[in-house]
Amino acid sequence: MKTFLGADFLLTNKVAQELYFNHAQKMPVIDYHNHLSPRQIAGDTQFANMTEAWLEGDHYKWRAMRANGIDERYITGRAAAKDKFLKWGETVPKTLRNPLYHWSHLELQRYFGITKLLGPDTASDIYHFTTEALQTPEFSCRGLLSKMQVKLLCTTDDPVDDLLYHRQIAGSDFTVKVLPTFRPDKALGVDNPTAYQAYLNTLEESAGLSINTLDNLLEALQQRVNFFANHGCRIADLGFTTLPQPAVTGIGASFKKVRAGKKLAASEAEQLQGYILLELGKMYHAKGWVQQFHLGALRNNNTRGYKRLGPDAGYDSIGDFSHAIPLAKLLDTLDSTNQLAKTILYNLNPRDNDLFATMAGNFNDGSTIGKIQFGTGWWFLDQKTGMENQMNSLSNMGLLSLFIGMLTDSRSFLSFPRHEYFRRILCNLLGTDVVNGELPYDMKLLGTLVENICYYNAKNYFAFDLNEACGN
């Protein structure tokens, strides 16, 4: 019987262990998509307690606590920090076979050296020990990143952001490179005219120009793309249920209508969104950026919860949308004029794995290694089965050797052991194939593959220069 979270955790054979310890473990981390706070990094925030560092904003944990019958007062409410942690301690033993059980104990071990199991009997001691540690410089936001061998990370930023905190980080002596990501979801939010009006007013201020027409909007977005590029940005991102399709005519009138605060018909909104998205794609290509599409989430399903807490509070799920035709049309429209940027596709429904893997292959054109990527298991799929399934589909339909690997997609500075989790799963997948005679026992070949997926493929794909300070 193996020890829980022992040295051979998730590594079921000697080849897997050799690949992990000799190759994967030593590689630095590039976390090219997360939701960390640039303000906290710039100020090198010291968390007041373990609840603030570990539970705030983590809707994975919130969902588990609600399922365990924990009152919302102890989740997002006004209960004392320690009381919230104790309720999480009650919940953790109930998460057996959920990735939260692995992640929680990995994080306690890797950051704090705690090998005790978290539960009702140990939660109080663990809370006090970790909270005390978090007051020391080693456990500041920057210290936590450095502890996990993070070399570079990309935050998620709205086009209206002035990137003040990124400038402060760039001008500091912090050794981890922190770059912004351009996330224009709100610039496409034409289906809510009230919120859209308010957003465009803010965008006007950021871009320094009036937005009265569709051309004005595109000019403002181009100005913000240029601004982000001047501050080191190399990635754009977008989250959609399914990709909208652009209209050929009538879009200017639709924009004027929504700018006047009028509600668009569903077809008008989709066509306008699609047109803006298409024009953004051309901007990204001109800058040499990578664009990411996160597709398939069914969001804000619980009306009562949404009214109380707003979005990103744990009320989202996997959707059953149809992606093939709209995705193919968007990529093909950009490709037909040779304006398709490097692209990463993430699906949330596991039934779409093969679809996304084969869609990526449609638009590789020999200009760039791995130009169109089938992204790693996202959100509900960033667990052992989800990661294995994603890599199996990619292996069967494309080239695993060109895969750009893992990201945290997290709001927590304590989530970086997920890279270790992924790397162990990757090494075990390959090691098992070797044991079964499906891959050669060639450690130079396999070791290079592992190191590339863990680090070098992402470094090269995004053209990250890790020897220069980012723009300021």
C-alpha positions, 0 to 999 in steps of 0.5 A: 500500500502506498502512502497518501501524497508520498513521493510516488503520488500518481506515479504508478511505475518506475518509468513514470517516476524517472520521467517526473523526478529527472525531467518534469520536477525541475522545470520552472512554471509558466502560468499563462492564464490565471486570475491573480490580482496584479495589485496584490503582487505589486504591493506584495500583499501579506494575507491576514489569515489562511481564510483570506489566502485560501478560501476567498474567491475560491468557488470550487471550495464554496460549492463543496461547502454548500453541498455539505450543508454549510450555511452561506454565512460561513462561505461568503458571509460575515462569519469570523475568518477562523470559523469559516476555516473550521467549516472548510475543515469539516468539509474536506473529509467529505471531498474524498475522490474529488480533486479538492482533496488532493489539491488541498493537501498538496497545498498544505504540504508544498507551501507549509510542510503540513502532512496532517490530514485536514479535518475537524480535529486538525483544522484549528491547529492548521489555521493557527500555524498557517496564519502565523506563517503567512505573516512572514516575508517568505509567505507574502504574495511574491514569496508564495510565487517564488516558492513554486518556481514560477518564472512568468505569469499572465493575469486577466485584465479588462481593456479599460485597465490602466495597468498601473500595477503591472507598471509597478511590478515591472519597475520593481526587483521582483524576479517573476515576470508578470504580464497582462492579458487582454480580456474584452468580454465586456466590450462584446456585452451588447445583449445588456444595453444598460451595462453596455452603455456604462462600460462604453463610457468607461472605455471612452475615458480609457481610450481618450475618444468618444464612442458613438459609432462602431468605427469609434468602438473599434478605434478605441479597442485598437488603442487599448490593444496598442497600450497593452502591447506596449506593456508586454501583453502577448495574449488575448482571452475571451469566454463565451458559451458559443462563438457568435457569427458576424453579420456582413451588413447592418451592424453599424445600425445595430451598434447605434441602437444599443449605444442609444440604450435600446435592446437588440434582438438576439440575432442582432446582438449575435451578429454585432458580437461576431463582427467585433470579435472578428475585428479583434482577431485581426488586431491580435494577428497584427500584433503577433498575439495568441488568442484564447477561447474558453467555450461551453460554460452555462453560467449563473444558473441559480437566480437566487444565488446570482442576485445575492452574490453576483457572477463567479460565485459557484453557480456555473456548470458544464453546458451542452452547446453546439460548437463545431460550426460557429468555431469553424466559421470564425477560424476560417473567416480569419484564416481566409485572409491570412489573419488568424492568430495563434489560437488556444481552444478550451472546451468545458464539456468533455464530450467535445474533446475530440471535436476541439482536437480535430478543429485545431488541426484544420487550421495549422498551416505550417507557419508556426509550430502548434499554431492552433492548440487544444488547451488543457482541461479547463475548470471542471475538467482540470482533474485527473480524469479530465486531464488524461482524457484531454491528452488522450484526445490530443494524442489521438487527433494531433501531436501531444509533443507540441502541447503547451501544457498546464495553467492554474486559471486560479484566483489563489496564490496557493494554487500552483501545486496544480502544475505538479499535479498535472506533471505527475499525471503526464509522466504517469500517462507516458510511463504506463505506455512504456510499461505496456510496450506502446512507447519506447523506453527512450529516456532522451526522447521521452524526457525531452517531450516532458520538459517541452510540455512542462515549460519550453513549448509555452515559452516558445509558443508565446515568444516570451523573453524571460531575460528582459524586463517587461515594458513599463 
